[in-house]
Amino acid sequence: MKTPRGDGLPQGGSRPPSALARSLGPSLIGIGAFLVPVPYEGQQTILIGVATSLLTALLGPWLLQMVVAVTGMAALGGVLFLVLRPDWSDSRPWLQAMCSVTPIWLFLRVVGCLIGVMVLWETGPEILWGARTGGTVFRDIGINSLVILLVACQLMPFLTEFGFMEFVGTLLRRPFELLFRLPGRSAIDATASFLSSAAVGLLITIGQYERGYYTARESAAVATNFSVVSLPFSLLIAEVSGIGHLYFSWYLTMILACGLCAFVMVRLPPLSRMPDSYCPGTAEDREGEVPAPGGIFSRAVQAAVDRASTAPGPAALLRSSLLQTVSVTFNVIPAAMALATLTTILVFHTPVFDTLSWPLAWLLGVLHFPDAAGAAPGFLAGFLDQFMPALIAADLDSELARFVLAGLSVTQLIFMAEVGVLILRSSLPLGFAELAVIFVLRTVIVFPILCAAGLFLTEGS
């Protein structure tokens, strides 16, 4: 006897066209937006990349002002929240999402706001708003982050709410469990990150954890192994580092390094010791699942249809997307601008990273790594901002050293100016100490892979 489903249809039975259409139609929009490469202005990108480029061109003259306005509103809202201590969760969820903050995050918001005003008006100490510090951070990182978040948050529900993740997760469940001890649906996070941006993949992961589809261990493993910087950003890293002529072989090396790193990382603490418990307030219980009868493809289609049947309506979907946009934008961008600017100051205007990296420079010298003293700060600076290793690489003579530092910009993954802030401000069960340990472990694992590939692909000088 077949087990009845919640929609009244027997598992493994026929599926009405309307049920399939409810899953397939929106999912195709999500697939087209996030996962299908398209040519645009002489390069391969994805539709969300085209959309962000068009939006950037449309709003170009006002985007810097918009980023600074976000930092200012976030700082003011955070002050009001800590002074008044309101509970807007039910009555004003938009204000709650925008203003809810702790003292340390308010400090970063205020710093980001002050630097933003200096950048906008080019006033105050030039070390804060100059071309290599705040100017680059706000005009490049800030504007790109704002536009990506505005577009991605609106389109992401098409990828996550209508069954596509269930479909792919069912198909890839076994190989991902064997290789990475993760559910198959995490393949979508990985693909979205590689093709769009780390922030997009991370937002998917956070949403899946909060809805009870990932456990604490799974969500942490996905966030710290598969939210890799995007293909377009990787091209920028290669060009900035001076290895653009090696891009395709270099990028294949990044894919291999990230895959091997994920295989190892999920089997090491702190990720291996995290509990397989679900986000508080969710009722998901994978241990109680009973696989549906039929072949794997049939089960995948049924899982997609079942998920689509519970998807919210257009109005609820729009409200949810807008609320997520507000929450992520105001919680991430101001703190990220502050951290990224302070990082550029420390790297380019102080001896801090030269001093901290001295033991590493000595070790690299022992290993006969070229430009050891100049490259060593790039191994550490990536923890604060992903651009730093590439910017440091641009000043090095050795092609091998530039190859490795460019690779670290992509594979270290834990950079506090974006991914780190997003993780710490989310419900994911990861703290600063865990992120620091994961950063070190990833660096240790990928370094020999990058070196071996670099020796083979470059002159090794």
C-alpha positions as CSV (number, residue, x, y, z in Angstrom):
1,M,0.0,0.0,0.0
2,K,1.4,3.4,-1.0
3,T,1.9,6.0,1.7
4,P,-0.3,9.1,1.2
5,R,1.4,12.5,0.9
6,G,0.2,15.7,2.3
7,D,-1.3,16.8,-1.1
8,G,-3.5,13.7,-1.3
9,L,-1.5,12.0,-4.1
10,P,0.1,8.7,-3.5
11,Q,3.9,8.7,-3.6
12,G,5.2,7.4,-6.9
13,G,1.8,8.1,-8.5
14,S,1.1,10.4,-11.5
15,R,1.7,14.1,-11.1
16,P,-0.8,16.6,-12.5
17,P,0.7,19.0,-15.0
18,S,-0.2,22.0,-12.8
19,A,2.0,20.5,-9.9
20,L,4.9,20.0,-12.3
21,A,4.5,23.5,-13.8
22,R,4.4,25.1,-10.3
23,S,7.9,23.6,-9.7
24,L,9.4,23.8,-13.2
25,G,8.4,27.3,-14.2
26,P,9.9,29.3,-11.3
27,S,12.9,26.8,-11.1
28,L,13.8,27.5,-14.7
29,I,13.9,31.2,-13.9
30,G,16.3,30.5,-11.0
31,I,18.4,28.2,-13.1
32,G,18.6,30.8,-15.9
33,A,19.5,33.6,-13.5
34,F,22.1,31.8,-11.5
35,L,23.5,28.8,-13.2
36,V,23.5,29.2,-17.0
37,P,26.6,30.9,-18.6
38,V,25.8,33.5,-21.2
39,P,28.1,35.7,-23.4
40,Y,28.0,39.4,-22.5
41,E,30.4,42.1,-23.7
42,G,32.9,39.6,-24.9
43,Q,33.0,37.5,-21.6
44,Q,31.1,34.5,-20.2
45,T,28.9,35.5,-17.3
46,I,25.4,34.6,-16.0
47,L,22.1,36.5,-16.2
48,I,22.4,37.8,-12.7
49,G,25.8,39.2,-13.7
50,V,24.2,40.9,-16.7
51,A,21.5,42.3,-14.5
52,T,24.0,43.7,-12.0
53,S,26.0,45.3,-14.9
54,L,22.8,46.9,-16.3
55,L,21.8,48.1,-12.9
56,T,25.3,49.5,-12.2
57,A,25.1,51.4,-15.6
58,L,21.7,52.7,-14.8
59,L,22.4,53.9,-11.2
60,G,26.1,54.6,-11.8
61,P,26.2,58.3,-10.8
62,W,24.3,57.6,-7.5
63,L,25.7,54.3,-6.4
64,L,28.5,55.7,-4.2
65,Q,26.0,58.0,-2.6
66,M,23.7,54.9,-2.0
67,V,26.5,52.9,-0.4
68,V,27.3,55.9,1.9
69,A,23.6,56.4,2.7
70,V,23.3,52.7,3.7
71,T,26.2,53.1,6.1
72,G,24.7,56.3,7.5
73,M,21.2,54.8,8.0
74,A,22.6,51.7,9.5
75,A,24.7,53.7,12.0
76,L,21.7,56.0,13.0
77,G,19.3,53.0,13.2
78,G,21.8,51.1,15.4
79,V,22.2,54.0,17.8
80,L,18.4,54.4,18.1
81,F,18.0,50.6,18.6
82,L,20.5,50.5,21.5
83,V,19.1,53.6,23.1
84,L,15.4,52.8,22.8
85,R,15.7,49.0,23.0
86,P,12.4,48.5,21.0
87,D,11.0,45.1,20.0
88,W,9.9,45.6,16.4
89,S,9.9,41.9,15.5
90,D,6.2,41.8,14.9
91,S,5.1,45.4,14.5
92,R,7.9,46.7,12.3
93,P,10.0,43.8,11.0
94,W,11.8,46.1,8.4
95,L,13.1,48.3,11.2
96,Q,14.1,45.3,13.3
97,A,16.0,43.9,10.3
98,M,17.7,47.2,9.6
99,C,18.5,48.4,13.2
100,S,19.0,45.4,15.4
101,V,22.6,45.5,16.4
102,T,25.1,44.8,19.3
103,P,27.6,47.4,20.5
104,I,30.6,46.0,18.6
105,W,28.7,45.9,15.3
106,L,27.4,49.4,16.0
107,F,31.0,50.6,16.3
108,L,31.8,49.1,12.9
109,R,28.7,50.7,11.4
110,V,29.7,54.1,12.7
111,V,33.3,53.7,11.5
112,G,32.0,52.6,8.1
113,C,29.7,55.6,8.0
114,L,32.5,58.1,8.9
115,I,34.8,56.7,6.3
116,G,32.0,56.7,3.7
117,V,31.4,60.4,4.3
118,M,35.2,61.1,3.9
119,V,35.3,59.1,0.6
120,L,32.2,60.9,-0.8
121,W,33.5,64.4,0.0
122,E,37.2,63.5,-0.3
123,T,37.8,65.2,3.0
124,G,39.7,64.3,6.2
125,P,42.9,62.3,6.4
126,E,43.7,61.0,2.9
127,I,44.9,57.7,4.3
128,L,41.2,56.9,4.9
129,W,39.7,58.0,1.6
130,G,42.6,57.6,-0.8
131,A,42.7,55.6,-3.9
132,R,44.4,52.5,-2.3
133,T,42.2,52.5,0.8
134,G,38.7,53.8,1.3
135,G,38.3,55.0,-2.3
136,T,38.9,51.5,-3.7
137,V,36.8,49.9,-0.9
138,F,33.7,52.0,-1.4
139,R,33.9,52.5,-5.1
140,D,34.7,48.9,-6.0
141,I,33.8,46.5,-3.1
142,G,30.9,48.6,-1.7
143,I,29.2,49.3,-5.0
144,N,29.6,45.8,-6.3
145,S,28.3,44.3,-3.1
146,L,25.3,46.6,-2.9
147,V,24.2,45.8,-6.5
148,I,24.7,42.1,-6.2
149,L,22.7,41.9,-3.0
150,L,19.9,44.0,-4.5
151,V,19.6,41.7,-7.5
152,A,20.4,38.3,-5.9
153,C,18.0,38.6,-2.9
154,Q,15.1,39.2,-5.3
155,L,15.9,36.3,-7.6
156,M,17.1,33.7,-5.1
157,P,13.7,32.3,-4.1
158,F,13.2,31.0,-7.7
159,L,16.2,28.8,-7.1
160,T,15.4,27.7,-3.5
161,E,11.7,27.8,-3.0
162,F,10.2,25.8,-5.8
163,G,11.9,22.4,-5.7
164,F,15.1,22.7,-7.7
165,M,17.3,22.2,-4.7
166,E,15.3,19.1,-3.8
167,F,15.6,17.8,-7.3
168,V,19.4,18.1,-7.5
169,G,19.8,17.1,-3.9
170,T,18.1,13.8,-4.5
171,L,20.2,13.1,-7.5
172,L,23.5,14.0,-5.9
173,R,22.8,12.9,-2.3
174,R,24.9,9.8,-2.3
175,P,28.1,11.2,-4.0
176,F,28.1,14.4,-1.8
177,E,27.6,12.3,1.3
178,L,30.5,10.1,0.4
179,L,32.9,12.8,-0.7
180,F,31.9,15.7,1.6
181,R,29.6,14.2,4.2
182,L,27.0,16.7,3.0
183,P,23.5,16.5,1.5
184,G,23.2,16.7,-2.3
185,R,21.4,20.0,-2.2
186,S,24.7,21.6,-1.2
187,A,25.8,21.1,-4.9
188,I,23.5,24.1,-5.7
189,D,25.4,26.3,-3.2
190,A,28.7,25.4,-4.8
191,T,27.5,26.0,-8.3
192,A,25.8,29.3,-7.4
193,S,29.0,30.5,-5.7
194,F,31.3,29.6,-8.5
195,L,29.1,31.2,-11.2
196,S,27.7,34.2,-9.3
197,S,29.4,35.2,-6.0
198,A,30.4,33.9,-2.6
199,A,27.7,36.1,-1.0
200,V,25.0,34.4,-3.2
201,G,26.1,30.9,-2.2
202,L,26.3,31.9,1.5
203,L,22.8,33.5,1.4
204,I,21.5,30.2,0.0
205,T,23.2,28.3,2.8
206,I,21.9,30.6,5.5
207,G,18.3,30.3,4.2
208,Q,18.6,26.5,4.0
209,Y,19.8,26.2,7.6
210,E,17.1,28.5,8.9
211,R,14.5,26.5,7.1
212,G,15.7,23.2,8.6
213,Y,17.3,21.7,5.5
214,Y,20.9,21.7,6.9
215,T,22.1,20.7,10.3
216,A,24.6,22.9,12.2
217,R,27.5,20.8,11.0
218,E,26.3,20.7,7.4
219,S,25.6,24.4,7.2
220,A,29.0,25.3,8.6
221,A,30.7,22.9,6.2
222,V,28.9,24.3,3.2
223,A,29.5,27.9,4.2
224,T,33.2,27.5,4.8
225,N,34.0,25.2,1.8
226,F,31.6,26.0,-1.0
227,S,30.9,29.8,-0.8
228,V,33.8,30.4,-3.1
229,V,34.3,33.7,-4.9
230,S,32.7,33.8,-8.3
231,L,34.1,33.0,-11.8
232,P,33.9,36.7,-12.9
233,F,35.7,37.8,-9.7
234,S,38.3,35.1,-10.2
235,L,39.1,36.6,-13.6
236,L,39.5,40.0,-11.9
237,I,41.9,38.4,-9.4
238,A,43.9,36.8,-12.1
239,E,44.2,40.1,-14.0
240,V,45.1,42.1,-10.9
241,S,47.7,39.6,-9.9
242,G,49.4,39.6,-13.4
243,I,48.6,36.0,-14.4
244,G,45.7,36.7,-16.7
245,H,47.4,34.8,-19.5
246,L,47.2,31.7,-17.3
247,Y,43.6,32.2,-16.4
248,F,42.0,28.9,-17.5
249,S,44.7,26.6,-16.2
250,W,44.8,28.6,-13.0
251,Y,41.1,28.5,-12.5
252,L,41.0,24.7,-13.0
253,T,43.6,24.6,-10.3
254,M,41.3,26.6,-8.0
255,I,38.5,24.1,-8.6
256,L,40.7,21.2,-7.8
257,A,42.2,22.9,-4.7
258,C,38.8,23.8,-3.4
259,G,37.4,20.3,-3.9
260,L,40.4,18.6,-2.2
261,C,40.2,21.2,0.6
262,A,36.5,20.5,1.2
263,F,37.2,16.7,1.2
264,V,39.7,17.2,4.0
265,M,38.1,20.0,6.0
266,V,34.8,18.3,6.7
267,R,36.8,15.5,8.4
268,L,38.8,17.9,10.7
269,P,37.8,19.9,13.7
270,P,36.2,22.3,14.2
271,L,33.7,21.2,11.4
272,S,33.8,17.5,12.2
273,R,32.9,18.2,15.9
274,M,29.8,20.3,15.2
275,P,26.5,18.8,16.2
276,D,24.1,17.4,13.6
277,S,21.2,19.4,15.2
278,Y,18.9,21.6,13.3
279,C,18.3,25.4,13.6
280,P,16.1,26.1,16.7
281,G,12.5,26.5,15.7
282,T,12.7,24.1,12.7
283,A,11.2,20.6,12.8
284,E,13.2,19.0,10.1
285,D,14.3,15.4,11.0
286,R,16.2,13.6,8.2
287,E,16.6,10.5,10.3
288,G,12.8,10.0,10.1
289,E,12.6,10.3,6.3
290,V,11.4,7.2,4.4
291,P,12.7,7.2,0.8
292,A,9.9,7.2,-1.8
293,P,9.6,4.2,-4.1
294,G,10.7,4.3,-7.7
295,G,13.9,5.3,-9.5
296,I,16.1,8.1,-8.4
297,F,14.9,10.5,-11.1
298,S,11.3,9.8,-10.2
299,R,12.1,10.5,-6.6
300,A,13.9,13.7,-7.5
301,V,10.9,15.0,-9.5
302,Q,8.5,14.0,-6.7
303,A,10.7,15.9,-4.1
304,A,10.7,19.0,-6.3
305,V,6.9,18.9,-6.7
306,D,6.3,18.4,-3.0
307,R,8.5,21.4,-2.2
308,A,6.9,23.6,-4.8
309,S,3.5,22.8,-3.3
310,T,4.5,24.5,0.0
311,A,6.1,27.6,-1.7
312,P,4.7,30.9,-0.6
313,G,2.5,33.0,-2.9
314,P,3.9,36.0,-4.9
315,A,3.0,38.6,-2.3
316,A,4.6,36.6,0.6
317,L,7.6,35.8,-1.6
318,L,8.2,39.5,-2.4
319,R,7.8,40.5,1.2
320,S,10.3,37.9,2.3
321,S,12.8,38.8,-0.4
322,L,12.6,42.5,0.4
323,L,13.0,41.8,4.1
324,Q,16.1,39.7,3.4
325,T,17.5,42.4,1.2
326,V,17.1,45.0,4.0
327,S,18.6,42.7,6.6
328,V,21.6,41.6,4.7
329,T,22.4,45.0,3.2
330,F,22.3,47.0,6.4
331,N,24.0,44.3,8.5
332,V,26.8,43.5,6.1
333,I,27.9,46.5,4.0
334,P,28.7,49.1,6.7
335,A,30.8,46.7,8.8
336,A,32.4,45.3,5.6
337,M,33.4,48.8,4.5
338,A,35.0,49.5,7.8
339,L,36.9,46.3,8.0
340,A,38.1,46.4,4.4
341,T,39.3,50.0,4.7
342,L,41.2,49.3,7.9
343,T,42.7,46.3,6.2
344,T,44.0,48.3,3.3
345,I,45.5,50.9,5.7
346,L,47.3,48.1,7.7
347,V,48.6,46.5,4.6
348,F,49.8,49.5,2.6
349,H,50.5,52.1,5.2
350,T,51.9,50.3,8.2
351,P,54.4,47.6,8.9
352,V,51.9,45.5,10.9
353,F,51.5,42.6,8.4
354,D,55.2,42.7,7.6
355,T,55.9,42.2,11.3
356,L,53.2,39.5,11.8
357,S,54.3,37.6,8.8
358,W,58.0,37.5,9.6
359,P,58.0,33.9,10.9
360,L,56.0,32.9,7.8
361,A,58.5,34.7,5.5
362,W,61.3,32.8,7.2
363,L,59.5,29.5,6.6
364,L,58.8,30.3,3.0
365,G,62.5,31.2,2.6
366,V,63.4,27.8,4.0
367,L,61.1,26.2,1.4
368,H,62.8,28.3,-1.3
369,F,59.6,30.0,-2.1
370,P,60.4,33.0,-4.4
371,D,59.8,36.6,-3.1
372,A,59.2,35.1,0.4
373,A,59.4,38.4,2.3
374,G,57.1,40.2,-0.1
375,A,54.6,37.4,-0.5
376,A,54.3,36.5,3.2
377,P,51.9,39.4,4.2
378,G,49.5,38.2,1.5
379,F,49.1,34.8,3.3
380,L,47.7,36.6,6.4
381,A,46.0,39.7,4.9
382,G,43.4,37.5,3.1
383,F,41.7,36.8,6.4
384,L,40.5,40.4,6.5
385,D,39.9,41.0,2.8
386,Q,39.9,38.8,-0.3
387,F,41.5,41.5,-2.5
388,M,44.6,41.8,-0.4
389,P,46.6,38.7,-1.6
390,A,46.0,39.8,-5.2
391,L,47.0,43.4,-4.6
392,I,50.2,42.3,-2.9
393,A,50.9,39.8,-5.7
394,A,50.7,42.7,-8.2
395,D,54.0,44.1,-6.8
396,L,55.9,40.8,-6.9
397,D,58.4,39.8,-9.7
398,S,58.0,36.0,-9.4
399,E,55.2,34.5,-11.5
400,L,55.0,31.6,-9.2
401,A,54.5,33.8,-6.2
402,R,51.8,35.7,-8.1
403,F,50.1,32.5,-9.1
404,V,50.0,31.2,-5.5
405,L,48.8,34.5,-4.0
406,A,46.1,34.8,-6.6
407,G,45.0,31.3,-5.7
408,L,44.9,32.2,-2.0
409,S,42.5,35.1,-2.8
410,V,40.1,32.5,-4.1
411,T,40.7,29.4,-2.0
412,Q,41.2,30.9,1.5
413,L,37.5,31.8,1.4
414,I,37.2,33.2,5.0
415,F,37.7,36.9,4.5
416,M,36.1,39.1,7.2
417,A,35.2,42.0,5.0
418,E,32.4,40.1,3.4
419,V,32.0,36.4,4.0
420,G,33.1,36.7,7.6
421,V,30.8,39.5,8.4
422,L,27.9,37.7,6.7
423,I,28.5,34.5,8.7
424,L,29.0,36.3,12.0
425,R,25.8,38.3,11.5
426,S,23.8,35.2,10.5
427,S,22.3,32.3,12.5
428,L,25.1,30.0,11.3
429,P,26.8,28.3,14.3
430,L,30.3,29.8,13.6
431,G,32.2,32.2,15.8
432,F,35.3,34.3,15.1
433,A,37.6,31.7,16.7
434,E,36.2,28.9,14.4
435,L,36.6,31.1,11.3
436,A,40.2,31.9,12.2
437,V,41.1,28.2,12.6
438,I,39.3,27.3,9.4
439,F,41.2,30.0,7.6
440,V,44.5,28.7,8.8
441,L,43.6,25.1,7.9
442,R,42.5,26.0,4.4
443,T,45.7,28.0,3.8
444,V,47.8,25.0,4.9
445,I,45.9,22.6,2.8
446,V,45.8,24.6,-0.5
447,F,49.3,26.0,-0.3
448,P,51.1,22.8,-1.6
449,I,48.5,22.3,-4.3
450,L,48.9,25.8,-5.5
451,C,52.7,25.5,-5.4
452,A,52.7,22.2,-7.3
453,A,50.4,23.6,-10.0
454,G,52.3,26.9,-10.2
455,L,55.7,25.1,-10.7
456,F,54.2,23.1,-13.5
457,L,52.3,26.0,-15.2
458,T,54.8,28.9,-14.7
459,E,58.5,29.5,-15.0
460,G,58.8,29.0,-11.3
461,S,60.9,32.1,-10.9
